[in-house]
Amino acid sequence: MAPALEALASTFQEETVRVPGAVVDRVSTPKSVEALGELVRAASEDRTGLLLMGGRTRLDLANPASPLGLGVSLTGLSGIDEFDPDEGVLHAAAGTPIQAIRETVAAEGWELPLDSPGRASTVGGSLATAVMGPRAHAFGPVKDAILGLDVVGGDGVATKCGGRVVKNVTGYDLAKLYCGSFGTLAILTGAWLRLRPAPAVRRTFEAPMPAAGAAFEAVRKLGERPSVRAAIWQESAMRPGEARMLLELGGSLAGVEADLAAFREVGRFEEADASSVDHARDAGVTSAQDVARDAGVTSARDVAVRARVLGTNVAEWKDAALAAGLEVSVETGLGVVRASGRLPSAEVLLGLRERAVRHGGFATFERMPEAWRAEVDVFGDVGAGAGIVTALAARFDPNGILNPGRFVAHGAPGGGS
């Protein structure tokens, strides 16, 4: 290990973490922003790539990393620092589990508008990846939940942008820029988050559905009803002709009952366990225990794809994924299709992406065989955006030490590309 980092080595733990393209065998878990800044300054001086980690639910979601010298866990920065139940705002450290915040604010009649898949998801990981769950139908995009961010840049300097109220956002809205940058522009250390009132009534229903185009189109259009919080159509190539619909409604009692009546005109919707949407959201998410057990290596043929296409094209993309032999879960209101299973070749996977692009959308490969990664970009062609991402990374992280290689057009440590 290079000299500047070696001076801090007594604080590192021996642990092997595998991610696409690289392995680290030591992990640092800073307990303060100051300690994190010192660590980043040393890594920048040594030009050593850092692997940034939170709940470790999305370590596979990345391109092959450039050489990495050290893992950095943000779980040492954890806890809710401030919660104002009157204003509906909250500040939490980056390593705080999302589930802990949900439970805290629910006791005061609020809900956190972040629906990150995986019970181990943290604030920092959720914002850095801008990950959405099925309730994004009601919550909106991740960036809308952010009022302000605390970060440590690639030079080790801690800064803030935004604050606990919207009017604090002046000049460039850097919080929106950091959201979804996969930690390549800065390390998120804390966030001010906007909460939303919990609905007076929240109920969950499920129904068996015929796997027919008319039935799918009917429930897709019903997803526009005002009380719909999540609407998930599930279908598998292994069970042709069968489908299942999972529905979460929220709002006033009268509004929920009116929308339920509309859905019951197209399917036999019955009350379901209130956690059913959570279980569907978290299915297939890699947990920290999975990573420890499997050492981050997925099955040789398993894939997981998240595609988003125009609403009128969702059915066609869904059917293409089923024809390829995958299981699908469609968040009908969002136009998001999650497909998983086994594929015979990378060409089939890339064909699904091409179809998504033709349908006005995109496809991100959240999991795929290691042997395919050399020829398949996880995020796909982002067009002119690649130049913008490269320029921003060069400005914010000139020595290229933050998650090098793992995101779109992000180069190797030392500023290479």
C-alpha positions as CSV (number, residue, x, y, z in Angstrom):
1,M,0.0,0.0,0.0
2,A,1.2,3.5,-0.8
3,P,2.9,5.5,2.0
4,A,0.2,8.1,2.8
5,L,-2.5,5.4,3.3
6,E,-0.1,3.1,5.0
7,A,0.3,5.7,7.8
8,L,-3.4,5.1,8.6
9,A,-3.3,1.3,8.2
10,S,-3.7,0.6,11.9
11,T,-7.3,1.6,11.6
12,F,-8.1,-0.8,8.7
13,Q,-9.8,-4.2,9.1
14,E,-8.8,-7.2,7.1
15,E,-11.8,-8.2,5.0
16,T,-12.0,-9.4,1.4
17,V,-14.7,-7.7,-0.7
18,R,-15.1,-8.7,-4.4
19,V,-16.8,-6.5,-6.9
20,P,-16.8,-6.7,-10.7
21,G,-13.3,-6.3,-11.9
22,A,-11.5,-5.9,-8.5
23,V,-10.9,-7.2,-5.0
24,V,-10.0,-5.3,-1.9
25,D,-8.6,-7.1,1.2
26,R,-8.8,-4.3,3.7
27,V,-11.7,-2.0,4.7
28,S,-11.7,1.3,6.6
29,T,-14.8,2.3,8.5
30,P,-14.3,6.0,9.5
31,K,-16.3,7.1,12.6
32,S,-16.3,10.8,11.8
33,V,-16.3,13.1,8.7
34,E,-12.9,14.4,9.8
35,A,-11.4,10.8,9.8
36,L,-13.0,10.2,6.4
37,G,-11.5,13.4,5.0
38,E,-8.1,12.4,6.3
39,L,-8.4,9.0,4.6
40,V,-9.5,10.5,1.3
41,R,-6.7,13.0,1.3
42,A,-4.2,10.2,1.8
43,A,-5.7,8.1,-1.0
44,S,-5.7,11.1,-3.3
45,E,-2.0,11.8,-2.5
46,D,-1.2,8.1,-3.3
47,R,-3.7,8.0,-6.2
48,T,-5.2,4.8,-4.7
49,G,-8.7,3.8,-5.8
50,L,-11.4,3.6,-3.1
51,L,-14.4,1.2,-3.1
52,L,-17.2,3.0,-1.4
53,M,-19.8,0.9,0.4
54,G,-23.0,1.4,2.5
55,G,-25.4,-1.5,3.0
56,R,-23.7,-3.5,0.2
57,T,-26.9,-4.2,-1.6
58,R,-25.7,-2.9,-5.0
59,L,-22.0,-3.8,-5.2
60,D,-22.8,-5.8,-8.4
61,L,-24.4,-2.8,-10.1
62,A,-21.2,-1.5,-11.7
63,N,-18.8,-1.8,-14.6
64,P,-15.5,-3.6,-13.9
65,A,-13.6,-1.4,-11.4
66,S,-10.2,0.0,-12.1
67,P,-7.6,-1.1,-9.6
68,L,-8.8,-0.5,-6.0
69,G,-6.6,-0.3,-3.0
70,L,-9.0,0.0,-0.1
71,G,-12.7,-0.5,0.8
72,V,-14.4,2.4,2.6
73,S,-17.5,1.5,4.6
74,L,-19.8,4.5,5.5
75,T,-21.6,2.5,8.1
76,G,-19.5,4.2,10.8
77,L,-21.3,7.4,10.0
78,S,-24.8,6.4,11.2
79,G,-27.7,7.9,13.0
80,I,-30.5,10.5,12.8
81,D,-29.0,13.8,13.9
82,E,-32.2,15.9,13.8
83,F,-35.9,15.1,13.2
84,D,-38.5,17.9,13.2
85,P,-42.0,16.3,13.3
86,D,-43.6,19.7,13.0
87,E,-41.8,20.6,9.7
88,G,-41.4,17.1,8.3
89,V,-37.7,17.3,7.7
90,L,-34.9,15.1,9.0
91,H,-31.1,15.0,8.9
92,A,-29.4,11.6,8.9
93,A,-25.8,10.4,8.4
94,A,-25.0,8.5,5.2
95,G,-24.7,5.1,6.8
96,T,-28.1,5.2,8.5
97,P,-30.3,2.3,7.4
98,I,-33.3,3.4,5.5
99,Q,-35.5,1.0,7.5
100,A,-34.6,2.7,10.8
101,I,-35.7,6.1,9.4
102,R,-39.0,4.6,8.1
103,E,-39.8,3.3,11.6
104,T,-38.8,6.5,13.4
105,V,-40.8,8.9,11.2
106,A,-43.8,6.5,11.1
107,A,-44.3,6.9,14.8
108,E,-44.9,10.6,14.2
109,G,-47.3,10.2,11.2
110,W,-44.7,10.7,8.5
111,E,-43.2,8.5,5.8
112,L,-39.8,8.7,4.1
113,P,-40.3,9.0,0.3
114,L,-37.4,6.7,-0.5
115,D,-38.4,3.1,-1.5
116,S,-34.9,1.6,-1.8
117,P,-35.0,-2.1,-2.5
118,G,-33.2,-4.2,0.2
119,R,-33.7,-3.9,4.0
120,A,-29.9,-3.1,4.4
121,S,-30.1,-0.1,2.2
122,T,-28.6,3.1,3.6
123,V,-29.2,6.8,3.1
124,G,-25.9,7.3,1.3
125,G,-26.3,4.3,-1.0
126,S,-29.9,5.1,-1.9
127,L,-29.0,8.7,-2.8
128,A,-25.7,7.9,-4.6
129,T,-27.4,5.3,-6.8
130,A,-30.8,7.1,-7.0
131,V,-32.4,3.7,-6.7
132,M,-36.2,3.5,-6.9
133,G,-38.7,1.0,-5.7
134,P,-42.4,0.5,-6.9
135,R,-43.6,3.3,-4.6
136,A,-41.8,5.8,-6.7
137,H,-45.1,5.9,-8.5
138,A,-46.4,8.0,-5.5
139,F,-43.1,9.3,-4.1
140,G,-41.5,10.6,-7.3
141,P,-37.8,10.5,-8.1
142,V,-35.1,10.2,-5.4
143,K,-33.8,13.7,-6.0
144,D,-37.1,15.2,-4.9
145,A,-36.6,13.9,-1.4
146,I,-33.3,15.8,-1.0
147,L,-33.1,19.2,0.7
148,G,-29.4,19.3,1.2
149,L,-26.3,17.1,1.3
150,D,-23.1,16.9,3.2
151,V,-20.2,15.5,1.2
152,V,-16.4,14.8,1.2
153,G,-14.8,15.6,-2.1
154,G,-12.1,13.8,-3.9
155,D,-9.6,16.2,-2.2
156,G,-10.8,15.2,1.3
157,V,-12.5,18.5,1.9
158,A,-16.0,18.4,3.5
159,T,-18.6,20.7,2.1
160,K,-22.4,21.2,2.2
161,C,-25.0,22.1,-0.3
162,G,-28.6,23.0,0.4
163,G,-30.0,22.7,3.9
164,R,-33.1,21.9,6.0
165,V,-35.4,24.2,4.0
166,V,-35.8,24.6,0.2
167,K,-34.9,28.3,0.2
168,N,-31.4,27.4,1.3
169,V,-30.8,26.1,-2.2
170,T,-29.1,29.0,-4.1
171,G,-26.8,28.9,-7.1
172,Y,-26.1,25.5,-8.6
173,D,-28.2,22.7,-7.1
174,L,-25.3,20.4,-6.5
175,A,-27.4,18.0,-4.4
176,K,-29.2,17.0,-7.6
177,L,-25.9,16.5,-9.3
178,Y,-24.5,14.2,-6.6
179,C,-27.7,12.2,-6.6
180,G,-27.2,9.2,-8.9
181,S,-23.5,9.8,-9.5
182,F,-22.6,6.5,-7.8
183,G,-20.1,8.3,-5.5
184,T,-17.8,9.3,-8.3
185,L,-18.1,13.0,-7.7
186,A,-18.0,13.0,-3.9
187,I,-18.7,10.8,-0.9
188,L,-22.1,11.5,0.7
189,T,-21.8,11.8,4.5
190,G,-25.2,13.1,5.4
191,A,-28.5,14.4,4.1
192,W,-31.4,16.7,4.9
193,L,-34.5,14.8,3.7
194,R,-38.0,16.0,3.0
195,L,-40.7,13.7,4.5
196,R,-44.4,13.4,3.5
197,P,-47.5,12.8,5.6
198,A,-48.4,9.2,5.9
199,P,-51.8,8.4,4.2
200,A,-54.8,8.1,6.4
201,V,-55.5,4.7,4.9
202,R,-53.1,2.3,3.3
203,R,-54.2,-1.1,2.1
204,T,-52.7,-3.8,0.0
205,F,-54.5,-6.2,-2.5
206,E,-53.6,-9.0,-4.8
207,A,-55.3,-10.8,-7.7
208,P,-54.6,-13.6,-10.1
209,M,-54.8,-12.2,-13.6
210,P,-54.9,-13.8,-17.1
211,A,-51.5,-13.2,-18.8
212,A,-53.3,-11.5,-21.7
213,G,-52.6,-8.2,-23.3
214,A,-56.0,-6.8,-22.7
215,A,-55.9,-7.5,-18.9
216,F,-52.4,-6.0,-18.7
217,E,-53.4,-2.8,-20.6
218,A,-56.5,-2.4,-18.3
219,V,-54.5,-2.5,-15.1
220,R,-51.8,-0.3,-16.6
221,K,-54.3,2.4,-17.3
222,L,-55.9,2.0,-13.9
223,G,-52.5,2.8,-12.4
224,E,-53.2,6.4,-13.1
225,R,-55.9,6.4,-10.3
226,P,-55.0,8.9,-7.6
227,S,-54.7,6.5,-4.6
228,V,-52.4,4.1,-6.3
229,R,-49.0,4.0,-4.5
230,A,-47.6,0.9,-6.1
231,A,-49.0,-1.4,-8.9
232,I,-46.9,-4.5,-9.7
233,W,-47.7,-7.0,-12.5
234,Q,-45.8,-10.3,-12.0
235,E,-45.4,-13.0,-14.7
236,S,-43.0,-15.8,-15.5
237,A,-42.0,-17.7,-18.6
238,M,-42.1,-20.8,-16.4
239,R,-45.9,-20.4,-15.8
240,P,-47.4,-19.4,-19.2
241,G,-50.9,-17.9,-19.1
242,E,-50.7,-17.0,-15.4
243,A,-50.0,-13.6,-13.9
244,R,-50.4,-11.9,-10.5
245,M,-51.2,-8.3,-9.7
246,L,-50.1,-6.6,-6.5
247,L,-51.6,-3.3,-5.5
248,E,-51.0,-0.8,-2.8
249,L,-53.6,2.0,-2.4
250,G,-53.3,5.0,0.0
251,G,-55.2,8.2,0.8
252,S,-58.7,8.8,2.2
253,L,-61.0,5.9,2.9
254,A,-63.4,7.1,0.2
255,G,-60.7,7.5,-2.4
256,V,-59.2,4.0,-1.7
257,E,-62.6,2.3,-1.9
258,A,-63.4,4.1,-5.2
259,D,-60.2,3.1,-6.8
260,L,-60.4,-0.5,-5.4
261,A,-63.9,-0.8,-7.0
262,A,-62.4,0.2,-10.4
263,F,-59.7,-2.4,-10.1
264,R,-62.3,-5.1,-9.1
265,E,-64.0,-4.6,-12.4
266,V,-61.0,-6.2,-14.1
267,G,-59.7,-8.7,-11.5
268,R,-60.6,-10.5,-8.3
269,F,-58.6,-8.3,-5.9
270,E,-58.5,-9.5,-2.3
271,E,-56.9,-8.0,0.8
272,A,-53.2,-9.0,1.1
273,D,-50.5,-8.8,3.7
274,A,-49.5,-5.2,4.2
275,S,-45.8,-6.1,3.7
276,S,-46.4,-7.8,0.3
277,V,-45.1,-4.8,-1.7
278,D,-42.0,-4.7,0.5
279,H,-41.4,-8.4,-0.2
280,A,-41.8,-7.9,-3.9
281,R,-39.5,-4.8,-3.9
282,D,-36.8,-6.6,-1.9
283,A,-36.9,-9.9,-3.9
284,G,-33.5,-10.7,-5.4
285,V,-31.6,-7.9,-3.7
286,T,-28.2,-8.9,-2.6
287,S,-27.8,-8.5,1.2
288,A,-24.6,-8.1,3.1
289,Q,-25.0,-11.7,4.2
290,D,-25.2,-12.8,0.6
291,V,-22.0,-10.9,-0.2
292,A,-20.2,-12.6,2.7
293,R,-21.5,-16.0,1.6
294,D,-21.0,-15.7,-2.1
295,A,-17.9,-13.4,-2.0
296,G,-19.8,-11.1,-4.5
297,V,-19.7,-13.6,-7.3
298,T,-23.1,-14.2,-9.0
299,S,-24.2,-17.4,-10.6
300,A,-22.6,-18.0,-14.0
301,R,-25.8,-17.4,-15.9
302,D,-28.0,-15.2,-13.6
303,V,-29.0,-11.8,-14.9
304,A,-31.1,-9.0,-13.6
305,V,-32.3,-6.2,-15.8
306,R,-34.1,-3.0,-15.0
307,A,-35.7,-1.4,-18.1
308,R,-37.8,1.7,-18.4
309,V,-39.7,2.4,-21.6
310,L,-42.7,4.5,-22.7
311,G,-45.9,3.3,-21.0
312,T,-47.5,2.3,-24.3
313,N,-44.5,0.1,-25.1
314,V,-44.2,-1.7,-21.7
315,A,-46.3,-4.7,-22.8
316,E,-44.1,-5.4,-25.8
317,W,-40.8,-5.2,-23.8
318,K,-42.3,-7.4,-21.1
319,D,-43.3,-10.0,-23.7
320,A,-39.8,-9.9,-25.2
321,A,-38.3,-10.6,-21.8
322,L,-40.7,-13.5,-21.2
323,A,-39.9,-14.9,-24.6
324,A,-36.3,-14.9,-23.6
325,G,-37.2,-17.1,-20.6
326,L,-37.1,-14.5,-17.8
327,E,-39.4,-13.7,-14.9
328,V,-40.8,-10.1,-15.0
329,S,-42.1,-7.7,-12.5
330,V,-43.7,-4.6,-14.1
331,E,-44.3,-1.4,-12.1
332,T,-47.0,-0.4,-14.4
333,G,-47.4,3.3,-13.5
334,L,-43.7,4.0,-13.8
335,G,-43.1,2.0,-17.0
336,V,-40.4,0.0,-15.2
337,V,-39.8,-3.6,-16.0
338,R,-37.5,-5.7,-13.8
339,A,-36.5,-9.0,-15.4
340,S,-34.4,-11.8,-14.0
341,G,-33.4,-15.3,-14.6
342,R,-30.9,-17.1,-17.0
343,L,-30.0,-16.2,-20.5
344,P,-28.0,-18.3,-23.0
345,S,-25.7,-15.5,-24.2
346,A,-24.7,-11.8,-23.8
347,E,-26.2,-11.2,-27.3
348,V,-29.7,-12.0,-26.0
349,L,-29.1,-9.5,-23.1
350,L,-27.9,-6.8,-25.5
351,G,-30.9,-7.5,-27.7
352,L,-33.3,-6.7,-24.8
353,R,-31.4,-3.4,-24.3
354,E,-31.7,-2.5,-28.0
355,R,-35.4,-3.1,-27.9
356,A,-35.7,-0.8,-24.8
357,V,-33.8,2.0,-26.6
358,R,-36.0,1.6,-29.7
359,H,-39.0,2.0,-27.3
360,G,-37.8,5.3,-26.1
361,G,-36.1,4.0,-22.9
362,F,-33.1,2.3,-21.5
363,A,-32.0,-0.9,-19.8
364,T,-29.5,-1.2,-16.9
365,F,-28.0,-4.6,-16.1
366,E,-28.1,-4.9,-12.3
367,R,-26.5,-8.4,-12.4
368,M,-24.9,-10.5,-15.1
369,P,-22.2,-13.2,-15.4
370,E,-18.7,-12.1,-14.8
371,A,-17.5,-13.4,-18.2
372,W,-19.9,-11.0,-20.0
373,R,-18.7,-7.8,-18.3
374,A,-15.7,-7.3,-20.6
375,E,-18.0,-6.8,-23.5
376,V,-21.2,-5.5,-21.9
377,D,-21.5,-2.0,-20.3
378,V,-23.8,-2.1,-17.3
379,F,-25.3,1.3,-18.0
380,G,-25.3,1.3,-21.9
381,D,-24.5,4.1,-24.3
382,V,-25.4,7.5,-22.6
383,G,-24.5,9.4,-25.8
384,A,-23.4,13.0,-25.2
385,G,-23.9,12.5,-21.5
386,A,-20.6,10.5,-21.4
387,G,-18.6,13.6,-22.1
388,I,-20.4,15.5,-19.4
389,V,-19.8,12.8,-16.8
390,T,-16.1,12.6,-17.7
391,A,-15.7,16.3,-17.5
392,L,-17.5,16.5,-14.1
393,A,-15.4,13.6,-12.7
394,A,-12.2,15.2,-13.8
395,R,-13.2,18.4,-12.0
396,F,-14.6,16.9,-8.8
397,D,-12.2,14.0,-8.4
398,P,-9.1,14.9,-10.5
399,N,-7.0,12.0,-9.2
400,G,-9.8,9.5,-10.0
401,I,-9.9,7.7,-6.7
402,L,-13.7,7.5,-6.0
403,N,-15.2,4.3,-7.3
404,P,-12.9,4.3,-10.3
405,G,-14.2,2.6,-13.4
406,R,-17.5,1.5,-11.9
407,F,-19.8,4.2,-13.3
408,V,-20.4,5.7,-16.7
409,A,-17.3,6.7,-18.5
410,H,-15.3,7.0,-15.3
411,G,-11.6,6.5,-15.7
412,A,-8.8,4.8,-13.8
413,P,-7.0,6.3,-10.7
414,G,-4.6,8.9,-11.6
415,G,-6.9,10.8,-14.0
416,G,-6.7,8.3,-16.9
417,S,-9.9,7.4,-18.8
